[in-house]
Every structure is written in C-alpha cells, then in structure tokens.
C-alpha cells in the first residue's frame, strides 16, 4: 500500500513497496490524477539507464572484466552490487514483480502527463564505496562471508516477504548491514535521505512535484526537508576518502 506525505502545497511524496503490484498501480494513478510538472524518482543515472535499456529490450549490465575491477579497486563494490541485484531478483520472483517496476510506472506516467522526470538519488557507486569505507576490516570479512553464504545457500534468503515489501530496494538487505556496521547503514539510508531532500529543495517551489521513493525513505526525507539546516553539504555527501 502506497503512503502519501504532503510536504508543501506543491510537493507530494509517495512511499512505495518496491516489490508490490499494488504500488505500481497506485503510483501511476496518483501521477495521472495530479498531473504534476515534475516526477522525482529514487534513481541515480546508472540505475535509470539500466531500467530504460531493459525496457528497450537490452541487457541491464554489460560484461565487466574482473581484471579491470581489481585494477581500479572496484571489485568489492561490484560484488556488493551484484548481491543487491540478486536479492532484488529473488524477492521479485517470490512476489511476481520485477525490481524497478514502480519506478518505470512513475516514468511512464510522467511521460503520459507531460511531466519532467528528475533523478534524485545519489550515485550508487558513491553510496556503496562510502558505506564500505565506514566498515572495519573485520566487518568486511563478516559481510563477505554472509554474501557467500546467502548466494550459495539452497534455503530461502527471504523469510518474510511482507516485511521485505515495506523496505526500499537498496535497503532490502540493509538490516544485515545495520547489524554488521551501523555506520555503513547510516551511509546507505540516512545520507541518502539527506541527499534526496537536498535535491528536492533545489527544485523551484512553484513547480508541482510528485516524488516516488521507497517507503523506508519517506520519513527521513520529510524530516530533512523540514529542517534543511541538518542536511550536510553536498560536497560532504559525495566525498570519497579513498
């Protein structure tokens, strides 16, 4: 079930369950009913391009050479990204919904009403690298062991689909992150809430805006928008220490 939150008279946030057919229909209905100038979606450019490419019948990701990943110190990020994609696919198969469908529904509805699509999420590569930078060596070892165990286990990775449906796509497995490293969890959730709030506050107030995000981000974004002085500088949110 979608949850709506009115921030201002011209901006409405819709919190969705990323793997719910109901959310797909409700997102579309809300956008068609409101007819906004802008539809802001919880996507970065890379994920947007992947969804659009898939819509056109292409593959979501090109082949990646492991040698290049090691050379560029991107192997850990690549493994984590693959694990998140794997989890999304597994959850989608369990509930019969393809990951990203509610965002595509929002994009399609935006096109139908002539609204501009705005991408408000932080680059996933930056998010994952910042999260990994916050983890100790021991936390990374435990996390890597958990990844291997989850991927190759024959048991059910997702034990409670109804609870999973309430979470954000990127945070479907973030309960695990929170246990392993609260600081990494903060990067993956709180920082993204702040970043998306900043993106929304930068939209001219005279524009009518519908925002489509995972329900897990709704409260955090609202809190930051109501208290913009608590939002870190973008330079800090995008900074990579290593």
C-alpha positions as CSV (number, residue, x, y, z in Angstrom):
1,X,0.0,0.0,0.0
2,X,1.4,3.4,-1.0
3,X,1.7,6.1,1.6
4,X,1.4,9.7,0.7
5,X,3.0,12.6,2.5
6,X,2.3,16.2,1.7
7,X,5.4,18.4,2.3
8,X,4.2,21.6,0.8
9,X,1.2,22.5,-1.3
10,X,3.1,21.7,-4.5
11,X,5.2,18.7,-3.5
12,X,3.8,15.3,-2.5
13,X,6.0,12.3,-1.6
14,X,4.6,8.8,-2.4
15,X,6.2,6.0,-0.4
16,X,6.1,2.7,-2.2
17,X,6.8,-1.0,-1.6
18,X,9.3,-1.7,-4.3
19,X,8.1,-5.2,-5.0
20,X,4.4,-4.7,-4.9
21,X,1.9,-4.8,-7.8
22,X,-0.3,-2.5,-5.8
23,X,2.3,0.2,-5.6
24,X,2.8,0.1,-9.3
25,X,-0.8,0.8,-10.0
26,X,-1.1,3.4,-7.2
27,X,2.0,5.4,-8.3
28,X,0.6,5.6,-11.8
29,X,-2.9,6.6,-10.7
30,X,-1.5,9.3,-8.4
31,X,0.6,10.9,-11.1
32,X,-2.2,10.8,-13.7
33,X,-4.6,12.3,-11.1
34,X,-2.3,15.1,-10.0
35,X,-0.7,15.9,-13.4
36,X,2.5,17.4,-11.9
37,X,5.2,19.4,-13.6
38,X,7.9,17.1,-12.3
39,X,8.1,13.5,-11.2
40,X,11.1,12.9,-9.0
41,X,12.2,9.3,-8.7
42,X,14.5,7.4,-6.3
43,X,17.0,6.6,-9.1
44,X,20.5,7.6,-10.0
45,X,21.6,7.9,-13.6
46,X,23.1,4.4,-13.8
47,X,20.0,2.7,-12.5
48,X,17.8,4.9,-14.7
49,X,19.8,3.9,-17.8
50,X,19.6,0.3,-16.8
51,X,15.8,0.4,-16.5
52,X,15.4,2.2,-19.8
53,X,17.8,-0.1,-21.5
54,X,15.9,-3.1,-20.2
55,X,12.6,-1.5,-21.3
56,X,14.0,-1.3,-24.8
57,X,14.9,-5.0,-24.7
58,X,18.6,-4.7,-23.9
59,X,20.6,-6.2,-21.0
60,X,20.8,-4.3,-17.8
61,X,24.6,-4.5,-17.5
62,X,27.4,-5.1,-19.9
63,X,30.0,-7.7,-19.2
64,X,32.7,-6.5,-16.8
65,X,36.3,-7.7,-16.8
66,X,37.4,-8.8,-13.3
67,X,40.9,-7.7,-14.1
68,X,39.8,-4.2,-14.7
69,X,37.7,-4.2,-11.5
70,X,40.8,-5.3,-9.5
71,X,43.0,-2.7,-11.2
72,X,40.5,0.0,-10.4
73,X,39.9,-1.2,-6.8
74,X,36.2,-1.7,-7.6
75,X,35.9,-5.5,-7.1
76,X,34.2,-5.3,-3.6
77,X,31.7,-2.7,-4.8
78,X,31.0,-4.9,-7.8
79,X,30.3,-7.9,-5.6
80,X,28.0,-6.0,-3.3
81,X,26.1,-4.5,-6.3
82,X,25.7,-8.0,-7.7
83,X,24.4,-9.3,-4.4
84,X,21.9,-6.5,-4.1
85,X,20.7,-7.2,-7.7
86,X,20.5,-10.9,-6.8
87,X,18.4,-10.2,-3.7
88,X,16.0,-7.9,-5.7
89,X,15.6,-10.5,-8.3
90,X,14.8,-13.2,-5.7
91,X,12.3,-11.0,-3.9
92,X,10.7,-10.0,-7.3
93,X,10.3,-13.7,-8.3
94,X,8.7,-14.5,-4.9
95,X,6.0,-11.8,-5.3
96,X,5.8,-11.8,-9.1
97,X,7.1,-8.2,-9.6
98,X,10.2,-7.2,-11.5
99,X,12.5,-4.9,-9.4
100,X,12.2,-1.3,-10.5
101,X,8.7,-1.7,-11.9
102,X,7.2,1.0,-9.7
103,X,9.9,3.5,-10.9
104,X,9.2,2.6,-14.5
105,X,5.5,3.1,-13.8
106,X,6.2,6.6,-12.5
107,X,8.4,7.4,-15.5
108,X,5.8,6.1,-17.9
109,X,3.0,8.1,-16.2
110,X,5.2,11.2,-16.2
111,X,5.6,10.9,-20.0
112,X,1.8,10.4,-20.3
113,X,1.1,13.7,-18.5
114,X,4.0,15.6,-20.0
115,X,5.9,15.9,-16.7
116,X,9.7,16.1,-16.5
117,X,11.5,13.2,-14.8
118,X,14.1,14.2,-12.2
119,X,16.6,11.7,-10.7
120,X,17.2,12.4,-7.0
121,X,19.2,9.5,-5.7
122,X,22.9,9.6,-5.1
123,X,25.2,7.6,-7.4
124,X,25.1,4.0,-6.2
125,X,28.8,3.6,-6.7
126,X,29.5,6.5,-4.3
127,X,26.9,5.2,-1.8
128,X,28.5,1.7,-1.7
129,X,32.0,2.9,-1.6
130,X,31.3,5.3,1.3
131,X,29.5,2.5,3.1
132,X,32.4,0.1,2.6
133,X,34.8,2.8,3.7
134,X,33.0,3.0,7.0
135,X,33.4,-0.7,7.7
136,X,36.3,-2.1,9.6
137,X,38.4,-5.0,8.2
138,X,36.6,-7.4,10.5
139,X,33.2,-6.1,9.5
140,X,34.1,-6.5,5.8
141,X,35.2,-10.1,6.4
142,X,32.0,-11.0,8.2
143,X,30.0,-9.2,5.5
144,X,31.8,-11.1,2.7
145,X,31.2,-14.4,4.5
146,X,27.5,-13.5,4.7
147,X,27.3,-12.7,1.0
148,X,28.8,-16.1,0.0
149,X,26.6,-17.9,2.4
150,X,23.4,-16.2,1.2
151,X,24.2,-16.6,-2.5
152,X,25.0,-20.2,-2.4
153,X,22.5,-21.3,0.2
154,X,19.7,-23.5,-1.0
155,X,17.5,-22.3,1.7
156,X,15.2,-19.3,1.5
157,X,17.1,-16.0,1.6
158,X,13.9,-14.1,2.1
159,X,12.0,-15.3,5.1
160,X,9.2,-12.8,5.4
161,X,8.1,-11.2,2.1
162,X,5.6,-8.9,3.7
163,X,8.3,-7.3,5.8
164,X,10.6,-7.1,2.8
165,X,7.9,-5.3,0.8
166,X,8.0,-2.4,3.2
167,X,11.6,-1.7,2.6
168,X,13.5,0.3,0.0
169,X,15.1,-1.5,-3.0
170,X,18.6,-0.7,-2.0
171,X,17.9,-1.4,1.7
172,X,16.2,-4.8,1.3
173,X,19.2,-6.4,2.9
174,X,20.2,-3.4,5.0
175,X,19.1,-5.0,8.2
176,X,22.1,-7.2,7.7
177,X,24.2,-4.1,7.1
178,X,22.9,-2.5,10.3
179,X,23.9,-5.4,12.4
180,X,27.3,-5.7,10.7
181,X,28.1,-1.9,10.7
182,X,25.7,0.8,12.0
183,X,28.0,3.4,10.4
184,X,27.6,1.8,7.0
185,X,23.9,1.6,7.4
186,X,23.8,5.3,8.1
187,X,25.5,5.9,4.8
188,X,23.1,3.7,3.0
189,X,19.9,5.2,4.5
190,X,20.3,8.5,6.4
191,X,22.8,10.0,4.0
192,X,20.6,9.1,1.0
193,X,17.6,10.7,2.8
194,X,19.6,13.9,3.2
195,X,20.8,13.8,-0.4
196,X,17.4,13.3,-1.8
197,X,15.9,16.0,0.4
198,X,18.6,18.4,-0.9
199,X,17.7,17.5,-4.5
200,X,14.0,18.2,-3.8
201,X,14.7,21.5,-2.0
202,X,16.6,22.7,-5.1
203,X,13.5,22.3,-7.3
204,X,11.8,25.7,-7.7
205,X,8.8,25.9,-5.3
206,X,6.4,27.0,-8.0
207,X,6.7,23.6,-9.6
208,X,4.1,20.9,-8.8
209,X,6.1,17.8,-7.9
210,X,5.3,14.1,-7.2
211,X,8.1,12.2,-5.5
212,X,8.3,8.4,-5.7
213,X,10.6,6.8,-3.2
214,X,10.7,3.6,-1.1
215,X,8.5,3.9,2.0
216,X,11.6,3.5,4.1
217,X,12.9,6.9,3.0
218,X,9.7,8.8,3.3
219,X,10.1,10.0,6.9
220,X,13.8,10.7,6.7
221,X,13.3,12.9,3.6
222,X,10.4,14.7,5.2
223,X,12.4,15.4,8.3
224,X,15.4,16.8,6.4
225,X,13.2,19.0,4.2
226,X,11.5,20.4,7.3
227,X,14.9,21.0,8.8
228,X,17.3,21.8,5.9
229,X,19.9,23.1,8.3
230,X,20.6,19.5,9.3
231,X,21.5,18.5,5.7
232,X,25.2,18.1,5.2
233,X,26.9,19.9,2.3
234,X,26.7,18.1,-1.0
235,X,30.4,18.1,-1.1
236,X,30.5,16.1,2.1
237,X,27.8,13.6,0.9
238,X,29.7,13.0,-2.3
239,X,33.2,12.9,-0.8
240,X,35.3,9.7,-1.2
241,X,38.0,9.3,1.4
242,X,39.8,6.6,-0.5
